[in-house]
Amino acid sequence: MLLKKTEHLPAEDKGTRLALIYALVAEALSAYYEHGQWLTVNQGASLCAEWLARSQRSLGQGERKRLAELGDALARQVADSVSREAGLFTAHEMMESLDRNYHSAIGEAIMDECTRLLAASDENAGN
């Protein structure tokens, strides 16, 4: 899984936060296309906590919510900009690319956008 790449890093590390946003986008798109519902920010924050707990790490609730909000915003942006069929394919590609052995050009493009979003958010927050 993509988050395994960051297991040795502190949860506050940029790479870990990027991996969390990416995984949240993948989960949000999957939920949207499979069930027609978006994850709430609280659900996203809970997913972050669960994923981090597996590697005995944690982030404060405020930071988890911020990452969930970023993931939600990007997921909705993707869904709004592509057809349903393309969205289903994108969600599938992203879920597959959570496995670090799976290479995906779509996944790389989404990760680039995650990087841009996190940098802009950090800049606005003064981090």
mmCIF file of the C-alpha atoms, coordinates in Angstrom:
data_MODEL
# 
_entry.id   MODEL 
# 
loop_
_atom_site.group_PDB 
_atom_site.id 
_atom_site.type_symbol 
_atom_site.label_atom_id 
_atom_site.label_alt_id 
_atom_site.label_comp_id 
_atom_site.label_asym_id 
_atom_site.label_entity_id 
_atom_site.label_seq_id 
_atom_site.pdbx_PDB_ins_code 
_atom_site.Cartn_x 
_atom_site.Cartn_y 
_atom_site.Cartn_z 
_atom_site.occupancy 
_atom_site.B_iso_or_equiv 
_atom_site.pdbx_formal_charge 
_atom_site.auth_seq_id 
_atom_site.auth_comp_id 
_atom_site.auth_asym_id 
_atom_site.auth_atom_id 
_atom_site.pdbx_PDB_model_num 
ATOM 1   C CA . MET A 1 1   ? 0.000   0.000  0.000   1.00 0.00 ? 1   MET A CA 1 
ATOM 2   C CA . LEU A 1 2   ? 1.145   3.540  -0.738  1.00 0.00 ? 2   LEU A CA 1 
ATOM 3   C CA . LEU A 1 3   ? 1.201   4.395  2.972   1.00 0.00 ? 3   LEU A CA 1 
ATOM 4   C CA . LYS A 1 4   ? 3.720   1.620  3.624   1.00 0.00 ? 4   LYS A CA 1 
ATOM 5   C CA . LYS A 1 5   ? 6.318   3.773  1.868   1.00 0.00 ? 5   LYS A CA 1 
ATOM 6   C CA . THR A 1 6   ? 6.026   6.261  4.722   1.00 0.00 ? 6   THR A CA 1 
ATOM 7   C CA . GLU A 1 7   ? 5.802   3.848  7.690   1.00 0.00 ? 7   GLU A CA 1 
ATOM 8   C CA . HIS A 1 8   ? 9.280   4.751  8.911   1.00 0.00 ? 8   HIS A CA 1 
ATOM 9   C CA . LEU A 1 9   ? 8.526   8.485  8.807   1.00 0.00 ? 9   LEU A CA 1 
ATOM 10  C CA . PRO A 1 10  ? 6.785   10.579 11.435  1.00 0.00 ? 10  PRO A CA 1 
ATOM 11  C CA . ALA A 1 11  ? 3.104   11.170 10.695  1.00 0.00 ? 11  ALA A CA 1 
ATOM 12  C CA . GLU A 1 12  ? 3.791   14.903 10.287  1.00 0.00 ? 12  GLU A CA 1 
ATOM 13  C CA . ASP A 1 13  ? 6.182   14.185 7.414   1.00 0.00 ? 13  ASP A CA 1 
ATOM 14  C CA . LYS A 1 14  ? 5.157   15.670 4.066   1.00 0.00 ? 14  LYS A CA 1 
ATOM 15  C CA . GLY A 1 15  ? 5.372   12.293 2.329   1.00 0.00 ? 15  GLY A CA 1 
ATOM 16  C CA . THR A 1 16  ? 3.031   10.725 4.864   1.00 0.00 ? 16  THR A CA 1 
ATOM 17  C CA . ARG A 1 17  ? 0.540   13.569 4.553   1.00 0.00 ? 17  ARG A CA 1 
ATOM 18  C CA . LEU A 1 18  ? 0.679   13.303 0.742   1.00 0.00 ? 18  LEU A CA 1 
ATOM 19  C CA . ALA A 1 19  ? 0.087   9.562  0.917   1.00 0.00 ? 19  ALA A CA 1 
ATOM 20  C CA . LEU A 1 20  ? -2.892  10.151 3.205   1.00 0.00 ? 20  LEU A CA 1 
ATOM 21  C CA . ILE A 1 21  ? -4.438  12.725 0.867   1.00 0.00 ? 21  ILE A CA 1 
ATOM 22  C CA . TYR A 1 22  ? -3.924  10.421 -2.122  1.00 0.00 ? 22  TYR A CA 1 
ATOM 23  C CA . ALA A 1 23  ? -5.479  7.454  -0.318  1.00 0.00 ? 23  ALA A CA 1 
ATOM 24  C CA . LEU A 1 24  ? -8.397  9.637  0.780   1.00 0.00 ? 24  LEU A CA 1 
ATOM 25  C CA . VAL A 1 25  ? -9.010  10.749 -2.814  1.00 0.00 ? 25  VAL A CA 1 
ATOM 26  C CA . ALA A 1 26  ? -8.977  7.114  -3.941  1.00 0.00 ? 26  ALA A CA 1 
ATOM 27  C CA . GLU A 1 27  ? -11.393 6.077  -1.175  1.00 0.00 ? 27  GLU A CA 1 
ATOM 28  C CA . ALA A 1 28  ? -13.687 9.051  -1.774  1.00 0.00 ? 28  ALA A CA 1 
ATOM 29  C CA . LEU A 1 29  ? -13.904 8.424  -5.508  1.00 0.00 ? 29  LEU A CA 1 
ATOM 30  C CA . SER A 1 30  ? -14.512 4.723  -4.947  1.00 0.00 ? 30  SER A CA 1 
ATOM 31  C CA . ALA A 1 31  ? -17.299 5.440  -2.451  1.00 0.00 ? 31  ALA A CA 1 
ATOM 32  C CA . TYR A 1 32  ? -18.836 8.004  -4.767  1.00 0.00 ? 32  TYR A CA 1 
ATOM 33  C CA . TYR A 1 33  ? -18.845 5.785  -7.849  1.00 0.00 ? 33  TYR A CA 1 
ATOM 34  C CA . GLU A 1 34  ? -19.836 2.594  -5.983  1.00 0.00 ? 34  GLU A CA 1 
ATOM 35  C CA . HIS A 1 35  ? -22.461 4.030  -3.605  1.00 0.00 ? 35  HIS A CA 1 
ATOM 36  C CA . GLY A 1 36  ? -23.277 7.493  -4.925  1.00 0.00 ? 36  GLY A CA 1 
ATOM 37  C CA . GLN A 1 37  ? -22.167 9.149  -1.680  1.00 0.00 ? 37  GLN A CA 1 
ATOM 38  C CA . TRP A 1 38  ? -19.210 11.229 -0.656  1.00 0.00 ? 38  TRP A CA 1 
ATOM 39  C CA . LEU A 1 39  ? -17.251 10.493 2.498   1.00 0.00 ? 39  LEU A CA 1 
ATOM 40  C CA . THR A 1 40  ? -17.742 13.104 5.194   1.00 0.00 ? 40  THR A CA 1 
ATOM 41  C CA . VAL A 1 41  ? -14.758 14.978 6.574   1.00 0.00 ? 41  VAL A CA 1 
ATOM 42  C CA . ASN A 1 42  ? -15.146 13.058 9.839   1.00 0.00 ? 42  ASN A CA 1 
ATOM 43  C CA . GLN A 1 43  ? -15.135 9.738  7.974   1.00 0.00 ? 43  GLN A CA 1 
ATOM 44  C CA . GLY A 1 44  ? -11.984 10.793 6.141   1.00 0.00 ? 44  GLY A CA 1 
ATOM 45  C CA . ALA A 1 45  ? -10.314 11.870 9.380   1.00 0.00 ? 45  ALA A CA 1 
ATOM 46  C CA . SER A 1 46  ? -11.238 8.504  10.928  1.00 0.00 ? 46  SER A CA 1 
ATOM 47  C CA . LEU A 1 47  ? -9.737  6.665  7.964   1.00 0.00 ? 47  LEU A CA 1 
ATOM 48  C CA . CYS A 1 48  ? -6.513  8.647  8.454   1.00 0.00 ? 48  CYS A CA 1 
ATOM 49  C CA . ALA A 1 49  ? -6.426  7.660  12.126  1.00 0.00 ? 49  ALA A CA 1 
ATOM 50  C CA . GLU A 1 50  ? -6.973  3.978  11.255  1.00 0.00 ? 50  GLU A CA 1 
ATOM 51  C CA . TRP A 1 51  ? -4.268  3.970  8.587   1.00 0.00 ? 51  TRP A CA 1 
ATOM 52  C CA . LEU A 1 52  ? -1.771  5.724  10.859  1.00 0.00 ? 52  LEU A CA 1 
ATOM 53  C CA . ALA A 1 53  ? -2.581  3.457  13.816  1.00 0.00 ? 53  ALA A CA 1 
ATOM 54  C CA . ARG A 1 54  ? -1.478  0.432  11.765  1.00 0.00 ? 54  ARG A CA 1 
ATOM 55  C CA . SER A 1 55  ? 2.053   1.810  11.861  1.00 0.00 ? 55  SER A CA 1 
ATOM 56  C CA . GLN A 1 56  ? 1.688   3.094  15.446  1.00 0.00 ? 56  GLN A CA 1 
ATOM 57  C CA . ARG A 1 57  ? 1.594   6.732  14.401  1.00 0.00 ? 57  ARG A CA 1 
ATOM 58  C CA . SER A 1 58  ? -0.960  9.453  14.861  1.00 0.00 ? 58  SER A CA 1 
ATOM 59  C CA . LEU A 1 59  ? -1.908  12.963 13.847  1.00 0.00 ? 59  LEU A CA 1 
ATOM 60  C CA . GLY A 1 60  ? -4.113  15.377 15.717  1.00 0.00 ? 60  GLY A CA 1 
ATOM 61  C CA . GLN A 1 61  ? -7.771  15.509 14.765  1.00 0.00 ? 61  GLN A CA 1 
ATOM 62  C CA . GLY A 1 62  ? -7.408  19.006 13.294  1.00 0.00 ? 62  GLY A CA 1 
ATOM 63  C CA . GLU A 1 63  ? -4.659  17.895 10.907  1.00 0.00 ? 63  GLU A CA 1 
ATOM 64  C CA . ARG A 1 64  ? -6.541  14.726 9.959   1.00 0.00 ? 64  ARG A CA 1 
ATOM 65  C CA . LYS A 1 65  ? -9.617  16.835 9.171   1.00 0.00 ? 65  LYS A CA 1 
ATOM 66  C CA . ARG A 1 66  ? -7.534  19.255 7.108   1.00 0.00 ? 66  ARG A CA 1 
ATOM 67  C CA . LEU A 1 67  ? -6.134  16.370 5.070   1.00 0.00 ? 67  LEU A CA 1 
ATOM 68  C CA . ALA A 1 68  ? -9.639  14.908 4.704   1.00 0.00 ? 68  ALA A CA 1 
ATOM 69  C CA . GLU A 1 69  ? -10.915 18.269 3.436   1.00 0.00 ? 69  GLU A CA 1 
ATOM 70  C CA . LEU A 1 70  ? -8.094  18.444 0.888   1.00 0.00 ? 70  LEU A CA 1 
ATOM 71  C CA . GLY A 1 71  ? -8.776  14.884 -0.256  1.00 0.00 ? 71  GLY A CA 1 
ATOM 72  C CA . ASP A 1 72  ? -12.498 15.569 -0.525  1.00 0.00 ? 72  ASP A CA 1 
ATOM 73  C CA . ALA A 1 73  ? -11.958 18.742 -2.536  1.00 0.00 ? 73  ALA A CA 1 
ATOM 74  C CA . LEU A 1 74  ? -9.651  16.966 -4.987  1.00 0.00 ? 74  LEU A CA 1 
ATOM 75  C CA . ALA A 1 75  ? -11.949 13.957 -5.328  1.00 0.00 ? 75  ALA A CA 1 
ATOM 76  C CA . ARG A 1 76  ? -14.911 16.211 -6.133  1.00 0.00 ? 76  ARG A CA 1 
ATOM 77  C CA . GLN A 1 77  ? -12.784 18.170 -8.597  1.00 0.00 ? 77  GLN A CA 1 
ATOM 78  C CA . VAL A 1 78  ? -11.855 14.953 -10.389 1.00 0.00 ? 78  VAL A CA 1 
ATOM 79  C CA . ALA A 1 79  ? -15.470 13.739 -10.450 1.00 0.00 ? 79  ALA A CA 1 
ATOM 80  C CA . ASP A 1 80  ? -16.676 17.091 -11.792 1.00 0.00 ? 80  ASP A CA 1 
ATOM 81  C CA . SER A 1 81  ? -14.090 17.150 -14.573 1.00 0.00 ? 81  SER A CA 1 
ATOM 82  C CA . VAL A 1 82  ? -14.500 13.690 -16.090 1.00 0.00 ? 82  VAL A CA 1 
ATOM 83  C CA . SER A 1 83  ? -17.279 11.473 -17.387 1.00 0.00 ? 83  SER A CA 1 
ATOM 84  C CA . ARG A 1 84  ? -18.695 8.761  -15.131 1.00 0.00 ? 84  ARG A CA 1 
ATOM 85  C CA . GLU A 1 85  ? -16.809 6.115  -17.093 1.00 0.00 ? 85  GLU A CA 1 
ATOM 86  C CA . ALA A 1 86  ? -13.525 8.014  -16.806 1.00 0.00 ? 86  ALA A CA 1 
ATOM 87  C CA . GLY A 1 87  ? -14.204 8.579  -13.095 1.00 0.00 ? 87  GLY A CA 1 
ATOM 88  C CA . LEU A 1 88  ? -14.764 4.872  -12.518 1.00 0.00 ? 88  LEU A CA 1 
ATOM 89  C CA . PHE A 1 89  ? -11.507 4.116  -14.316 1.00 0.00 ? 89  PHE A CA 1 
ATOM 90  C CA . THR A 1 90  ? -9.656  6.805  -12.337 1.00 0.00 ? 90  THR A CA 1 
ATOM 91  C CA . ALA A 1 91  ? -10.992 5.463  -9.026  1.00 0.00 ? 91  ALA A CA 1 
ATOM 92  C CA . HIS A 1 92  ? -9.957  1.938  -10.003 1.00 0.00 ? 92  HIS A CA 1 
ATOM 93  C CA . GLU A 1 93  ? -6.486  3.050  -11.072 1.00 0.00 ? 93  GLU A CA 1 
ATOM 94  C CA . MET A 1 94  ? -6.002  4.969  -7.849  1.00 0.00 ? 94  MET A CA 1 
ATOM 95  C CA . MET A 1 95  ? -7.099  2.052  -5.669  1.00 0.00 ? 95  MET A CA 1 
ATOM 96  C CA . GLU A 1 96  ? -4.746  -0.259 -7.581  1.00 0.00 ? 96  GLU A CA 1 
ATOM 97  C CA . SER A 1 97  ? -1.887  2.223  -7.252  1.00 0.00 ? 97  SER A CA 1 
ATOM 98  C CA . LEU A 1 98  ? -2.194  2.176  -3.463  1.00 0.00 ? 98  LEU A CA 1 
ATOM 99  C CA . ASP A 1 99  ? -0.038  -0.911 -3.919  1.00 0.00 ? 99  ASP A CA 1 
ATOM 100 C CA . ARG A 1 100 ? 3.426   0.555  -4.327  1.00 0.00 ? 100 ARG A CA 1 
ATOM 101 C CA . ASN A 1 101 ? 4.283   -2.082 -6.935  1.00 0.00 ? 101 ASN A CA 1 
ATOM 102 C CA . TYR A 1 102 ? 1.559   -0.840 -9.274  1.00 0.00 ? 102 TYR A CA 1 
ATOM 103 C CA . HIS A 1 103 ? 2.571   1.954  -11.637 1.00 0.00 ? 103 HIS A CA 1 
ATOM 104 C CA . SER A 1 104 ? -0.137  4.323  -12.837 1.00 0.00 ? 104 SER A CA 1 
ATOM 105 C CA . ALA A 1 105 ? 0.236   7.448  -14.950 1.00 0.00 ? 105 ALA A CA 1 
ATOM 106 C CA . ILE A 1 106 ? -3.145  8.596  -13.650 1.00 0.00 ? 106 ILE A CA 1 
ATOM 107 C CA . GLY A 1 107 ? -1.953  7.985  -10.107 1.00 0.00 ? 107 GLY A CA 1 
ATOM 108 C CA . GLU A 1 108 ? 1.161   10.052 -10.733 1.00 0.00 ? 108 GLU A CA 1 
ATOM 109 C CA . ALA A 1 109 ? -0.916  12.929 -12.096 1.00 0.00 ? 109 ALA A CA 1 
ATOM 110 C CA . ILE A 1 110 ? -3.219  12.817 -9.071  1.00 0.00 ? 110 ILE A CA 1 
ATOM 111 C CA . MET A 1 111 ? -0.194  12.678 -6.749  1.00 0.00 ? 111 MET A CA 1 
ATOM 112 C CA . ASP A 1 112 ? 1.174   15.792 -8.447  1.00 0.00 ? 112 ASP A CA 1 
ATOM 113 C CA . GLU A 1 113 ? -2.116  17.525 -7.740  1.00 0.00 ? 113 GLU A CA 1 
ATOM 114 C CA . CYS A 1 114 ? -2.033  16.296 -4.125  1.00 0.00 ? 114 CYS A CA 1 
ATOM 115 C CA . THR A 1 115 ? 1.445   17.821 -3.819  1.00 0.00 ? 115 THR A CA 1 
ATOM 116 C CA . ARG A 1 116 ? 0.229   21.142 -5.190  1.00 0.00 ? 116 ARG A CA 1 
ATOM 117 C CA . LEU A 1 117 ? -2.826  21.187 -2.901  1.00 0.00 ? 117 LEU A CA 1 
ATOM 118 C CA . LEU A 1 118 ? -0.802  20.350 0.205   1.00 0.00 ? 118 LEU A CA 1 
ATOM 119 C CA . ALA A 1 119 ? 1.819   22.999 -0.592  1.00 0.00 ? 119 ALA A CA 1 
ATOM 120 C CA . ALA A 1 120 ? -0.880  25.637 -1.101  1.00 0.00 ? 120 ALA A CA 1 
ATOM 121 C CA . SER A 1 121 ? -2.636  24.596 2.103   1.00 0.00 ? 121 SER A CA 1 
ATOM 122 C CA . ASP A 1 122 ? 0.602   24.618 4.087   1.00 0.00 ? 122 ASP A CA 1 
ATOM 123 C CA . GLU A 1 123 ? 1.434   28.053 2.698   1.00 0.00 ? 123 GLU A CA 1 
ATOM 124 C CA . ASN A 1 124 ? -1.990  29.381 3.681   1.00 0.00 ? 124 ASN A CA 1 
ATOM 125 C CA . ALA A 1 125 ? -1.661  27.856 7.148   1.00 0.00 ? 125 ALA A CA 1 
ATOM 126 C CA . GLY A 1 126 ? 1.810   29.351 7.539   1.00 0.00 ? 126 GLY A CA 1 
ATOM 127 C CA . ASN A 1 127 ? 3.567   25.954 7.794   1.00 0.00 ? 127 ASN A CA 1 
# 
